[in-house]
Amino acid sequence: MTARLDPFAAAPELMKKWTGAGLAIAAASSLEPSLNELVKLRASQINGCANCINMHAAEAREKGETEQRIYLLSAWREAPCYTDRERAALGWTEALMRLSEGRHEHEGAYEALKTQFTEEEQVKLTLLINVTSVWNRIAVGFGVFADLAAIKSMQAKAAA
């Protein structure tokens, strides 16, 4: 699939700033690397972003995530291989991703979140979920499907 529009060519300075902000939030999250990747991957699954699913699955593997846990992620509630902390993060991810569907189940998800995460971690996780969601919308909206090496190159340039 060819992108309908390359946002990096159309607005290079703005996209560099956005990429930098996204990378800064991800770097500042200080949550477990595998948890970060599971959350980004689950948000991308919900948003139907092939580009981001591809990227976050590869990044999860690089950070030691198992194939089993990657494959079972869409059925995490029924799969016994996730910790209570991961379940709380995934429940929060789903609650925030589904707000536009009118499914306001975030109160229950937030109660689980509070038992597993400090207040600072709750904010960091929420920002990570939202950054991922925006990237999903950019990729899906403009039909972006980038080679993983190109994504890594772009991230390195933005971080510089």
Disulfide bonds with the S-S distance in Angstrom:
none
